[in-house]
Amino acid sequence: MVDKALGTGGRKSDRDLKIRLKTAKGRTTSSTKWLQRQLNDPYVARARSEGYRSRAAFKIKEIDEKQKLFKKGMRVVDLGAAPGGWSQVAAKAVGSTAEHPLIVGIDYLEMDPIPGVILLQKDFTEDDAPDMLFKALGGHKADVVMSDMAWPTTGHRPTDHLRIVHLIEIAADFAIQVLNPGGAFVAKVFQGGTEHELLHMLKRHFRTTMHVKPPSSRSESAEAYLVAKGFKGAEPARAAEDDSDA
Ligand SMILES: C[S@@+](CC[C@H](N)C(=O)[O-])C[C@H]1O[C@@H](n2cnc3c(N)ncnc32)[C@H](O)[C@@H]1O
C-alpha cells in the first residue's frame, strides 16, 4: 500500500513528498525496503523520464562528465551491460547508429535491442567470450572498456570478495588486449578498492588510475569505480613486464 507523507504545512513539494510502503502480505522486509527506495529515488525517476533503462546510466554519465571518457567515433565495450543504461549513454556520446554500430555489450541476461549497440548474450567468464567480443568489434580495437559487472552475492564475504576480484581481473586482462593506445578502462570495484596486485598491473599499463564514487552511486553501497586512462599500448607494457621478470 502506498502512503504519501506530506511535509510541514501540508504543502507538497518534490523534497517533501516521500512515499512510504507498508509491508504487504507476502512481501519480505528487504523487498519492501528496496521498493520504497526505488519509489523515492530521484535517479529512478530521472532514468524513466530521460528514457534510460537503469538508474545506473547516471553513474557512467557522471564519470564521463568528470573523466571525459567518450568522444565521437570511439568504440566501446560494455561488460555486464543489462538492462542497457551504460550502453545507451555510450551510444549517444560516441554517436553510434544502427547502420554503423560502435558499441558492443555482453551480459548473460537477455536484453532488448538498443539501436547502435551489438549485444551478446553470454557469460563473460567463459573462455570463448573475449573472441566473440573481438569478432563483434569487426577486427577493430576499442577506445573504452567499461565493466559494471558484479556477481550476485552469496552472503559469504571471502567468497564474494574472491569472485569480484576474479571478475575485475579478467575484465582488466581483456581491456589490455583490446584497447587502442590512449584508451580507458572503467570497472566496478567494492570496498577495499582494487586488489594491490591488480592495481600495480594497471599502473604499468595506464598513465593514470584512480577510484571514483559518482554521486548517483548510493552512499550506503560499498561500490566504487576504478578508472584507468591513457593505455600505453600492449607492446611497451609487455616489454616492461619481460624486463621485470628477468
Ligand atoms: C549492475 S548490472 C549492470 C547495469 C548496467 N550497467 C546498466 O546501466 O544497465 C550488472 C550486470 O552484470 C551482469 N553480469 C555479472 N556477471 C557477469 C558475467 N560473468 N558475464 C556477463 N554479465 C555478467 C549481470 O547479469 C548484470 O546484468
The ligand as a Tripos MOL2 file, in Angstrom:
@<TRIPOS>MOLECULE
LIG
   27    29     1     0     0
SMALL
NO_CHARGES

@<TRIPOS>ATOM
      1 C1         24.6810   -3.5730  -12.2220 C.3       1 LIG1
      2 S1         24.1950   -4.5260  -13.5890 S.3       1 LIG1
      3 C2         24.6840   -3.5430  -14.9610 C.3       1 LIG1
      4 C3         23.8050   -2.3580  -15.2000 C.3       1 LIG1
      5 C4         24.1710   -1.6680  -16.4950 C.3       1 LIG1
      6 N1         25.4700   -1.0010  -16.3880 N.3       1 LIG1
      7 C5         23.1450   -0.6480  -16.8740 C.2       1 LIG1
      8 O1         23.4370    0.5490  -16.8550 O.co2     1 LIG1
      9 O2         22.0270   -1.0450  -17.2320 O.co2     1 LIG1
     10 C6         25.4120   -5.7840  -13.6060 C.3       1 LIG1
     11 C7         25.2300   -6.7450  -14.7560 C.3       1 LIG1
     12 O3         26.3850   -7.5760  -14.8320 O.3       1 LIG1
     13 C8         25.9590   -8.8080  -15.3540 C.3       1 LIG1
     14 N2         26.9990   -9.7980  -15.1220 N.ar      1 LIG1
     15 C9         27.5310  -10.1820  -13.9450 C.ar      1 LIG1
     16 N3         28.4490  -11.1410  -14.1300 N.ar      1 LIG1
     17 C10        28.5020  -11.3600  -15.4660 C.ar      1 LIG1
     18 C11        29.2470  -12.2460  -16.2740 C.ar      1 LIG1
     19 N4         30.0960  -13.1210  -15.7500 N.pl3     1 LIG1
     20 N5         29.0590  -12.2060  -17.6110 N.ar      1 LIG1
     21 C12        28.1700  -11.3530  -18.1490 C.ar      1 LIG1
     22 N6         27.4320  -10.4880  -17.4390 N.ar      1 LIG1
     23 C13        27.5900  -10.5000  -16.1060 C.ar      1 LIG1
     24 C14        24.6640   -9.0770  -14.6290 C.3       1 LIG1
     25 O4         23.8770  -10.0150  -15.3230 O.3       1 LIG1
     26 C15        24.0440   -7.6890  -14.5830 C.3       1 LIG1
     27 O5         23.1360   -7.5200  -15.6350 O.3       1 LIG1
@<TRIPOS>BOND
     1     1     2 1
     2     2     3 1
     3     2    10 1
     4     3     4 1
     5     4     5 1
     6     5     6 1
     7     5     7 1
     8     7     8 2
     9     7     9 1
    10    10    11 1
    11    11    12 1
    12    11    26 1
    13    12    13 1
    14    13    14 1
    15    13    24 1
    16    14    15 ar
    17    14    23 ar
    18    15    16 ar
    19    16    17 ar
    20    17    18 ar
    21    17    23 ar
    22    18    19 1
    23    18    20 ar
    24    20    21 ar
    25    21    22 ar
    26    22    23 ar
    27    24    25 1
    28    24    26 1
    29    26    27 1
@<TRIPOS>SUBSTRUCTURE
     1 LIG1         1 GROUP 0 **** ****
